[in-house]
Structures are given as structure tokens and as C-alpha cells.
Amino acid sequence: MTLKLHHLNASRSQRIVWLLLELGVPHEIVHHTRDLTTRRGPADLAKIHPLGKSPLLEHDGVVIAETGAIAEYLLAKFDTGHTLHPKPDSPDFPRYLEWIHSAEGAVFLPGLLALYTGMAGITEGPVAQMIAAEREKAASFIEAHLSTHAYFAGPAFSAADCLMGFQIAMAAAQGGLANRPATAAWLEKVMARPAYKAMLAVGV
Ligand SMILES: N[C@@H](CCC(=O)N[C@@H](CS)C(=O)NCC(=O)O)C(=O)O
């Protein structure tokens, strides 16, 4: 059965669009559009999965939610030659796993909290300060890693780069990479990849 990705515009599901294009597996993209006022996803998504979030992957009659789980599923099924993820006995495997999960975990959360608190008008005070400090810590951690590694998992491009790309592109759009030369250089390098360009052409 065809792989079907439920993709929400202007959302983190673009990471999975990119990964599918890197994998080169035939797939169908079902486009869903955010409400212009609330920025929420459409009710249609909740008919596919109770959480009503994107990305959602459908394959062989199964629906899978959660970016990290979808990525691991796609790699296990379609990257058996390990061109986009290191083998478990590779020295790069632990780092790869850490970044795959950081992309929705501790390095992603501060940016998301900043977005939500900013929408609520909370730009000063202890909560705003804590979020700003956590963002700074995450950005410094990424910059330090990319100063000594060509890609997130080590010397080779991997799915970890696809998963980390969304938040780094967002940070760049907000001027957040001005003092992060290694992160900016990494972004330039991955944006030149044909699959990244193809992802943009899909309409993210
Ligand atoms: N942890 C989930 C988060 C999914 C998520 O929150 N997706 C957002 C898009 S960035 C969404 O669907 N928002 C629409 C809504 O909640 O109405 C994942 O990684 O897939």
C-alpha cells in the first residue's frame, strides 16, 4: 500500500516530507491547512488520529503519529542499507539517536514555549527569562556540536539532519543564527540538497 503523509502547512511535518524525499520512496502527500485565525489544524486530522496533529503517516492500514516514531518507522522499513541512519554498532549511532529525539525534546521545547508565551504577550518576567535561557542553552549546544561535526550524527548526512532542520530554519528566519556560524554553515549545506529543494517545492 502507498505511503500517505498527512502534512499540515507551516509545520514541523515538513521534516517528514524532506525525509521521504531523501529516501526516494513513492508516497502521497495529503495537504491540510491551518485555520488563518487560530493557526490550529483542521478537524479532519482528528478523524485520522485522536490527537489531530501532523505529521501522521498511513501505511498498510496503520496510522502512526509522532515525528520521531514516523522517522524510525520509515528508516526501519525503507533504509535497510543504512544510507540515512547509522547501524547500531556504528560509533555515530548514540549521537544520531540523541538528535533524532532532541528534535522534539529538550532542544525544541524552549522555542515552542517562546512561541506560545509570545502569543500570550508574556515577554518579560521569570517565565520569559527561563525560556530565553533555555533557548540560549539549546542554541549553544547545537552550535558547539556543529563546530566539531559535519552533520548531526557525525561525518555523514542522516535523518537526524532532516529532523533538526525545521527548528534551525525557523531560527534562521528570526535572525537567530547571526552569531552561530557553524549552525548557519550547516543550514546552507543542507538547504543545497536536492531533496530539501524538492521539499520546498511540495509547498511547506
Ligand atoms: N510531538 C508531535 C507534535 C505534533 C504537533 O504538535 N504538530 C502540530 C504542527 S507543528 C500540529 O499538528 N498542530 C495543529 C493543532 O494542534 O491544531 C510530533 O512530533 O509529531
The ligand as an ORCA input file, in Angstrom:
! r2SCAN-3c Opt
* xyz 0 1
  N       5.169     15.721     19.100
  C       4.355     15.753     17.913
  C       3.790     17.147     17.777
  C       2.862     17.284     16.601
  C       2.274     18.698     16.547
  O       2.024     19.358     17.563
  N       2.042     19.175     15.311
  C       1.485     20.490     15.110
  C       2.113     21.095     13.861
  S       3.650     21.871     14.186
  C       0.002     20.414     14.828
  O      -0.446     19.485     14.198
  N      -0.746     21.420     15.263
  C      -2.108     21.555     14.920
  C      -3.011     21.648     16.110
  O      -2.588     21.256     17.207
  O      -4.144     22.081     15.924
  C       5.180     15.314     16.720
  O       6.396     15.419     16.769
  O       4.627     14.842     15.729
*
